[in-house]
Amino acid sequence: MIKKTKYRANGAVGALLDEYEKAIDELIRVIQNLSEDELTTIIDLNTKDEDCKSVQTILTHVVQSGYNYIVAVRKWLGEEIQYREKVFYGEVRDYTVGLKEMFKFNEALFADYPDFDFYENDSNKKINARWGQQYEPEQLFEHAIVHVLRHRRQVEIFKERIRSGR
């Protein structure tokens, strides 16, 4: 495990970006030695969730979601921007690049809005997520971090099942 020795110094934004980057780096470490066959093997034959059948579908979902959380924030800020579609890759290195590019898209929000305010107490002004939940920006970023962590754990389980033949 790589220990981070330099942290962002911009308060809550820095803390959230540091933790998000750490979560993404952990996911990348988990997938780095997967073969193309392991990436695309359907593990969960019973799920109705198309995003959770294989490591490939999970990673596609994580990358798309990571972009779309920021798209939701940008829309909330008044931008005309479209949600990202799913992009499937056949190799782990492409997902590694995709995850890193998605994180850069997250960082760009704070470069574009240096005085960004994470807090919104008025429920009429919160971000309405596409799945029906309401968030203030900080909550949505926290959700994004935990989303990566949950799916990293799921990929670890899938990887174990693939390699054990279960």
KEPA-299578 format. One record per residue: residue in three letters; x, y, z of N, C-alpha, C, O in turn. Coordinates in steps of 0.1 Angstrom, whole numbers, padded with zeros to 4 digits, always signed. Layout:
# residues N
AlaXYZXYZXYZXYZ ...
This chain:
# residues 166
Met+0008-0012+0000+0000+0000+0000+0009+0012+0000+0019+0013+0008 Ile+0006+0022-0008+0013+0034-0009+0008+0044+0001-0004+0046+0002 Lys+0017+0049+0009+0013+0059+0019+0014+0073+0013+0024+0077+0008 Lys+0003+0080+0015+0003+0094+0010+0010+0103+0019+0008+0103+0031 Thr+0020+0111+0014+0028+0119+0022+0025+0134+0020+0030+0142+0028 Lys+0017+0137+0010+0014+0151+0008-0001+0152+0006-0008+0145-0002 Tyr-0007+0161+0014-0022+0163+0014-0025+0176+0009-0017+0186+0009 Arg-0037+0177+0003-0042+0190-0002-0044+0199+0010-0049+0194+0020 Ala-0042+0211+0009-0042+0221+0020-0055+0229+0020-0056+0239+0027 Asn-0065+0226+0012-0076+0235+0011-0089+0229+0018-0099+0228+0013 Gly-0087+0226+0031-0098+0223+0040-0106+0211+0036-0101+0201+0032 Ala-0119+0213+0037-0129+0203+0034-0127+0198+0019-0128+0186+0017 Val-0125+0207+0010-0123+0203-0004-0111+0193-0005-0111+0183-0011 Gly-0100+0198+0001-0088+0189+0001-0090+0176+0008-0085+0166+0002 Ala-0097+0176+0019-0099+0163+0026-0107+0153+0017-0104+0142+0016 Leu-0118+0159+0011-0126+0150+0003-0119+0145-0010-0120+0134-0014 Leu-0111+0154-0016-0104+0150-0028-0093+0140-0024-0091+0130-0031 Asp-0086+0142-0013-0076+0132-0009-0082+0119-0006-0076+0109-0011 Glu-0093+0118+0000-0100+0105+0003-0105+0099-0009-0105+0087-0010 Tyr-0111+0107-0018-0116+0101-0031-0105+0096-0039-0106+0085-0044 Glu-0094+0103-0040-0082+0098-0047-0077+0085-0041-0073+0076-0048 Lys-0076+0085-0028-0072+0073-0021-0081+0061-0024-0076+0050-0027 Ala-0094+0063-0024-0103+0052-0027-0101+0047-0041-0101+0035-0044 Ile-0099+0056-0051-0097+0052-0065-0084+0045-0066-0083+0035-0073 Asp-0073+0050-0060-0060+0043-0060-0062+0029-0055-0055+0019-0060 Glu-0069+0027-0044-0071+0013-0038-0078+0004-0048-0075-0007-0050 Leu-0088+0010-0055-0095+0002-0065-0086-0002-0076-0086-0013-0081 Ile-0078+0007-0081-0068+0005-0092-0059-0007-0087-0055-0015-0095 Arg-0054-0006-0075-0045-0017-0070-0052-0031-0071-0045-0041-0074 Val-0065-0031-0067-0072-0044-0067-0073-0049-0081-0072-0061-0083 Ile-0075-0041-0091-0077-0046-0105-0065-0047-0113-0065-0054-0124 Gln-0054-0042-0109-0042-0041-0117-0037-0054-0123-0031-0054-0134 Asn-0039-0065-0116-0034-0078-0122-0045-0087-0127-0043-0099-0128 Leu-0056-0082-0130-0067-0090-0136-0064-0092-0151-0060-0082-0158 Ser-0067-0104-0156-0066-0106-0170-0079-0101-0177-0088-0098-0171 Glu-0078-0101-0191-0090-0097-0198-0102-0107-0195-0113-0103-0194 Asp-0099-0120-0194-0109-0130-0191-0115-0127-0177-0127-0128-0176 Glu-0106-0125-0168-0111-0122-0154-0120-0109-0154-0130-0108-0146 Leu-0116-0099-0161-0123-0087-0162-0137-0089-0167-0147-0083-0162 Thr-0139-0097-0177-0152-0098-0184-0160-0111-0179-0172-0112-0184 Thr-0155-0119-0171-0162-0131-0166-0175-0127-0158-0174-0119-0149 Ile-0186-0132-0162-0198-0130-0155-0198-0138-0142-0197-0150-0142 Ile-0199-0131-0131-0198-0137-0118-0211-0139-0111-0215-0150-0106 Asp-0219-0129-0112-0232-0129-0105-0243-0131-0116-0247-0122-0123 Leu-0247-0144-0118-0257-0147-0128-0271-0144-0124-0280-0144-0132 Asn-0273-0142-0111-0286-0140-0106-0291-0126-0104-0303-0123-0103 Thr-0281-0117-0104-0285-0103-0101-0293-0097-0113-0291-0100-0124 Lys-0302-0088-0109-0310-0081-0119-0303-0068-0123-0307-0061-0132 Asp-0293-0064-0115-0285-0052-0116-0274-0054-0127-0264-0060-0125 Glu-0276-0048-0139-0267-0049-0150-0253-0044-0147-0243-0048-0153 Asp-0252-0035-0136-0239-0030-0133-0231-0038-0123-0220-0035-0119 Cys-0237-0050-0120-0230-0058-0110-0228-0073-0114-0228-0082-0105 Lys-0227-0075-0127-0226-0089-0131-0211-0094-0132-0208-0105-0130 Ser-0202-0084-0135-0188-0088-0137-0179-0076-0132-0185-0065-0129 Val-0166-0078-0131-0158-0067-0128-0159-0056-0138-0159-0044-0135 Gln-0160-0060-0151-0161-0050-0161-0174-0041-0160-0173-0029-0161 Thr-0185-0047-0157-0197-0039-0155-0196-0030-0143-0201-0019-0143 Ile-0190-0035-0132-0188-0027-0120-0179-0015-0123-0183-0004-0119 Leu-0168-0017-0129-0159-0006-0132-0165+0004-0142-0163+0016-0140 Thr-0173-0001-0152-0180+0008-0161-0189+0017-0153-0190+0029-0155 His-0196+0011-0143-0206+0018-0135-0199+0028-0126-0203+0040-0124 Val-0187+0024-0120-0180+0033-0111-0175+0046-0119-0176+0057-0114 Val-0169+0043-0131-0164+0055-0139-0176+0064-0143-0175+0076-0141 Gln-0186+0058-0148-0198+0066-0152-0204+0074-0141-0206+0086-0142 Ser-0205+0068-0129-0211+0074-0118-0202+0086-0113-0207+0096-0109 Gly-0189+0083-0113-0180+0093-0108-0181+0106-0116-0180+0117-0111 Tyr-0183+0105-0129-0185+0116-0138-0199+0123-0134-0200+0135-0133 Asn-0209+0114-0133-0222+0119-0132-0225+0126-0119-0234+0134-0118 Tyr-0218+0123-0108-0220+0130-0096-0216+0145-0098-0223+0154-0094 Ile-0205+0147-0105-0200+0160-0108-0209+0167-0118-0212+0179-0117 Val-0214+0160-0128-0224+0166-0137-0236+0171-0130-0241+0182-0132 Ala-0241+0163-0120-0252+0168-0112-0249+0180-0104-0257+0189-0104 Val-0237+0181-0099-0233+0194-0092-0232+0205-0102-0237+0216-0099 Arg-0226+0203-0113-0225+0214-0123-0239+0218-0128-0241+0230-0130 Lys-0248+0209-0130-0262+0213-0134-0268+0221-0122-0275+0231-0125 Trp-0266+0217-0110-0271+0224-0098-0265+0238-0098-0272+0247-0093 Leu-0253+0240-0103-0247+0253-0103-0251+0261-0116-0247+0273-0117 Gly-0260+0255-0124-0265+0263-0135-0259+0259-0149-0263+0266-0159 Glu-0250+0250-0149-0244+0247-0162-0253+0238-0171-0261+0230-0166 Glu-0251+0240-0184-0258+0231-0193-0248+0221-0197-0239+0223-0205 Ile-0250+0209-0191-0240+0198-0193-0248+0185-0193-0258+0183-0186 Gln-0243+0175-0201-0250+0163-0203-0244+0152-0194-0232+0152-0191 Tyr-0253+0143-0189-0248+0131-0181-0240+0123-0191-0242+0122-0203 Arg-0230+0116-0185-0221+0107-0193-0228+0093-0195-0235+0088-0186 Glu-0225+0088-0206-0230+0074-0210-0220+0064-0205-0208+0067-0202 Lys-0224+0052-0204-0215+0041-0201-0205+0038-0212-0208+0039-0224 Val-0192+0036-0208-0182+0032-0218-0175+0019-0212-0170+0019-0202 Phe-0177+0008-0220-0171-0004-0216-0157-0006-0222-0155-0003-0234 Tyr-0148-0010-0214-0134-0013-0219-0131-0028-0218-0137-0035-0210 Gly-0122-0033-0226-0118-0047-0226-0105-0050-0218-0102-0061-0217 Glu-0099-0039-0213-0086-0041-0206-0086-0033-0194-0091-0022-0193 Val-0079-0038-0184-0078-0031-0171-0071-0018-0172-0074-0008-0166 Arg-0060-0017-0181-0053-0004-0182-0062+0007-0187-0060+0018-0184 Asp-0072+0004-0195-0082+0014-0200-0091+0018-0188-0094+0030-0187 Tyr-0095+0009-0179-0102+0013-0167-0094+0022-0158-0099+0031-0152 Thr-0081+0018-0157-0072+0026-0149-0071+0040-0154-0072+0050-0146 Val-0070+0042-0167-0070+0056-0173-0083+0062-0171-0084+0074-0167 Gly-0094+0055-0173-0107+0060-0171-0110+0065-0157-0116+0075-0155 Leu-0106+0057-0147-0107+0062-0133-0099+0074-0130-0104+0083-0123 Lys-0087+0075-0135-0079+0087-0133-0084+0099-0140-0084+0110-0134 Glu-0089+0097-0152-0095+0109-0159-0108+0113-0152-0111+0125-0151 Met-0116+0104-0147-0128+0107-0140-0125+0115-0127-0131+0125-0124 Phe-0114+0112-0120-0110+0119-0109-0105+0133-0113-0108+0143-0106 Lys-0098+0135-0124-0094+0148-0128-0106+0157-0131-0106+0169-0129 Phe-0117+0151-0137-0130+0158-0139-0135+0163-0126-0141+0174-0125 Asn-0134+0155-0115-0139+0159-0102-0130+0171-0097-0136+0181-0093 Glu-0117+0170-0098-0108+0181-0094-0111+0194-0102-0110+0205-0096 Ala-0115+0193-0114-0117+0205-0123-0128+0213-0117-0128+0225-0119 Leu-0138+0207-0111-0149+0215-0105-0144+0226-0096-0148+0237-0096 Phe-0134+0222-0088-0129+0232-0078-0119+0242-0084-0118+0253-0078 Ala-0113+0239-0095-0106+0248-0103-0115+0258-0109-0113+0270-0110 Asp-0126+0253-0114-0136+0262-0121-0144+0270-0111-0149+0281-0114 Tyr-0146+0265-0099-0154+0272-0088-0145+0273-0076-0148+0265-0066 Pro-0135+0281-0075-0126+0282-0064-0133+0285-0051-0128+0282-0040 Asp-0144+0292-0051-0152+0296-0039-0164+0287-0037-0174+0291-0030 Phe-0163+0275-0042-0174+0266-0041-0178+0263-0026-0170+0261-0018 Asp-0191+0264-0024-0197+0262-0010-0203+0248-0010-0213+0246-0017 Phe-0198+0240-0001-0203+0226+0000-0217+0225+0007-0223+0215+0006 Tyr-0220+0235+0014-0232+0234+0023-0244+0241+0018-0244+0252+0013 Glu-0255+0234+0019-0268+0239+0015-0279+0233+0024-0282+0221+0023 Asn-0284+0241+0034-0293+0236+0043-0308+0237+0039-0316+0229+0044 Asp-0310+0245+0029-0324+0247+0024-0327+0234+0015-0321+0232+0005 Ser-0337+0226+0020-0340+0214+0012-0345+0217-0002-0345+0208-0010 Asn-0351+0229-0004-0356+0233-0017-0344+0236-0027-0346+0237-0039 Lys-0332+0237-0021-0320+0240-0030-0310+0229-0030-0299+0231-0035 Lys-0314+0217-0026-0304+0206-0026-0304+0200-0040-0312+0203-0048 Ile-0293+0192-0042-0292+0185-0055-0301+0173-0055-0301+0165-0046 Asn-0309+0172-0065-0318+0161-0067-0311+0150-0075-0310+0152-0087 Ala-0307+0140-0069-0300+0129-0077-0310+0122-0086-0322+0122-0083 Arg-0305+0116-0096-0314+0109-0106-0321+0097-0100-0331+0093-0105 Trp-0316+0092-0088-0322+0080-0082-0332+0085-0071-0337+0077-0064 Gly-0335+0098-0070-0345+0103-0061-0340+0109-0048-0348+0116-0041 Gln-0328+0107-0044-0323+0112-0032-0319+0127-0033-0315+0131-0044 Gln-0320+0134-0022-0316+0148-0022-0303+0149-0014-0301+0143-0003 Tyr-0293+0157-0019-0280+0158-0013-0276+0173-0012-0279+0180-0022 Glu-0269+0177-0002-0261+0189-0003-0248+0184-0010-0245+0173-0009 Pro-0240+0193-0016-0228+0189-0023-0219+0181-0015-0214+0171-0020 Glu-0216+0184-0002-0207+0176+0006-0212+0162+0007-0204+0153+0006 Gln-0225+0160+0009-0230+0147+0011-0229+0139-0002-0226+0127-0002 Leu-0230+0145-0014-0229+0138-0026-0214+0134-0029-0212+0123-0034 Phe-0205+0143-0025-0191+0139-0026-0187+0127-0016-0180+0118-0020 Glu-0193+0128-0004-0191+0117+0005-0197+0104+0000-0191+0093+0001 His-0208+0105-0007-0214+0093-0013-0205+0088-0024-0204+0076-0025 Ala-0200+0097-0032-0191+0093-0043-0179+0084-0038-0175+0074-0044 Ile-0173+0089-0027-0162+0082-0021-0166+0068-0016-0160+0058-0019 Val-0177+0067-0009-0182+0054-0003-0186+0045-0015-0185+0033-0014 His-0191+0051-0025-0195+0043-0037-0183+0036-0043-0184+0024-0046 Val-0172+0042-0044-0160+0035-0049-0155+0025-0039-0152+0014-0043 Leu-0156+0028-0026-0152+0018-0016-0161+0005-0016-0156-0006-0016 Arg-0174+0007-0017-0183-0004-0018-0180-0013-0030-0180-0025-0029 His-0178-0006-0041-0175-0014-0053-0161-0020-0053-0159-0031-0060 Arg-0152-0014-0047-0139-0020-0045-0140-0033-0038-0134-0043-0042 Arg-0148-0033-0027-0150-0045-0019-0157-0056-0028-0153-0067-0027 Gln-0166-0052-0036-0173-0061-0045-0164-0067-0055-0164-0079-0057 Val-0155-0059-0060-0145-0064-0070-0135-0074-0063-0132-0084-0069 Glu-0132-0071-0051-0123-0080-0043-0130-0093-0042-0123-0104-0043 Ile-0142-0093-0039-0150-0106-0037-0151-0113-0050-0149-0125-0051 Phe-0154-0106-0061-0155-0112-0074-0141-0118-0078-0140-0129-0083 Lys-0131-0111-0076-0117-0115-0079-0114-0128-0072-0109-0138-0077 Glu-0117-0129-0059-0115-0141-0051-0123-0152-0057-0118-0164-0058 Arg-0136-0150-0060-0144-0161-0066-0139-0166-0079-0139-0178-0082 Ile-0134-0156-0088-0128-0160-0101-0116-0169-0098-0115-0180-0105 Arg-0108-0165-0090-0095-0172-0088-0097-0185-0080-0088-0194-0080 Ser-0107-0186-0072-0109-0199-0065-0118-0209-0073-0120-0220-0068 Gly-0124-0204-0084-0133-0212-0092-0147-0214-0086-0154-0223-0090 Arg-0151-0205-0077-0164-0206-0072-0174-0197-0080-0186-0196-0076 
